[in-house]
Amino acid sequence: MKYREDKSTLYEPRCPFCRDFFSRPVDIDTDFGAFSGGVCSCGAVYAFDPTGRNLGETFMDALSYACGGDYEKAVSLEAGVDYEEYILQYNYRTHSISPGRAYSLFDRRARGMLYFVKLKNIKATD
């Protein structure tokens, strides 16, 4: 008998960096306003975009929050060197992720997206 992967585990809300479960996004107040997101136990910060069409702002919310609210520091960081990023399709209602491609420019359907950012070898208070 061949081993079959349990497909239900593909939909579990797990961090793409550490594979731990993450909490449902909550409203987070910052100096620049508020965004919906959270922080994983591994230190990754995530921000939620309910439409999937405002990922630039969602990314900056997550990155600046990971930098302790220091927007100037956030814009000076280099992708792949100072931080890693990952985008997941996310269903807020069921608190589940969708497997497969997270984002396609040709797919115009509105989908919730979670933008994960994890700093590499730097601290939020640097």
C-alpha positions in Angstrom: 0.0 0.0 0.0 1.4 3.4 -1.0 1.5 6.3 1.5 -1.0 9.0 0.7 -0.5 12.5 1.9 -3.3 13.9 4.0 -4.5 16.8 1.8 -6.3 18.5 4.7 -2.9 19.5 6.1 -2.3 21.6 3.1 -4.9 24.0 4.2 -3.7 24.5 7.8 -2.6 28.0 8.7 1.1 27.4 9.1 4.0 29.8 8.9 6.0 29.4 5.7 9.2 29.8 7.6 8.9 27.6 10.7 5.7 25.6 9.9 4.1 26.5 13.3 0.5 27.4 13.4 -0.2 31.2 13.2 -3.1 33.1 14.7 -5.9 34.7 12.8 -4.9 38.3 11.8 -5.8 41.0 14.3 -5.9 44.8 14.0 -2.4 46.3 14.9 -2.0 50.0 15.6 1.2 51.7 14.4 2.4 55.3 14.1 1.3 55.3 10.4 -2.2 53.9 11.1 -3.4 50.3 11.5 -3.2 47.1 9.6 -4.5 43.6 10.1 -1.8 41.0 10.8 0.3 39.3 13.5 3.6 37.9 14.6 4.5 34.2 14.4 6.5 32.5 17.3 9.6 32.4 15.0 9.5 36.2 14.7 8.0 36.4 11.2 5.5 39.3 10.8 2.5 38.9 8.6 0.0 41.4 7.2 -3.4 40.6 5.7 -4.8 42.1 2.4 -8.4 41.0 2.1 -8.6 41.8 -1.6 -5.1 40.7 -2.7 -4.8 43.9 -4.7 -2.9 46.1 -2.3 0.1 44.0 -1.7 2.6 46.9 -1.8 1.1 48.6 1.2 0.6 45.2 2.9 4.3 44.4 2.4 5.4 47.8 3.8 3.1 47.3 6.8 4.7 44.0 7.6 8.2 45.1 6.9 8.0 48.3 8.9 6.4 46.5 11.8 9.1 43.9 11.7 11.6 46.8 12.0 9.9 48.1 15.2 8.0 50.8 13.4 11.1 52.3 11.8 9.9 53.1 8.3 13.3 54.6 7.2 15.1 51.4 8.2 12.4 49.3 6.5 12.9 51.0 3.1 16.7 50.7 3.4 16.6 46.9 3.6 17.4 44.6 0.7 15.2 41.6 -0.2 17.0 38.2 0.2 19.9 39.9 2.1 18.2 41.5 5.1 14.8 39.8 5.0 12.8 36.9 3.4 9.3 37.3 2.2 6.5 34.9 1.3 2.9 35.4 0.1 0.1 33.0 0.9 -3.6 32.9 -0.3 -5.6 33.1 2.8 -9.3 32.6 3.7 -10.1 34.7 6.7 -13.5 33.2 7.2 -12.2 29.7 7.6 -8.7 30.6 8.8 -7.1 28.4 6.2 -4.6 28.8 3.4 -4.9 27.7 -0.2 -2.1 25.5 -1.6 -0.5 26.1 -4.9 0.5 29.4 -6.5 -0.1 32.2 -4.1 -0.4 35.0 -6.7 -0.9 35.4 -10.4 -1.0 38.6 -12.4 -3.5 37.0 -14.8 -5.9 35.8 -12.1 -8.2 38.8 -11.4 -10.4 37.2 -8.8 -10.3 38.9 -5.4 -8.5 36.7 -2.9 -7.2 37.4 0.6 -3.4 37.4 0.8 -1.1 37.1 3.8 2.3 38.8 3.3 5.0 37.2 5.5 8.3 39.0 6.2 11.1 37.6 8.4 14.2 39.7 9.1 17.6 38.0 8.7 20.4 38.6 11.2 19.1 42.1 12.3 17.1 43.2 15.2 14.1 45.4 15.2 15.9 47.8 17.6 19.1 48.2 15.5 
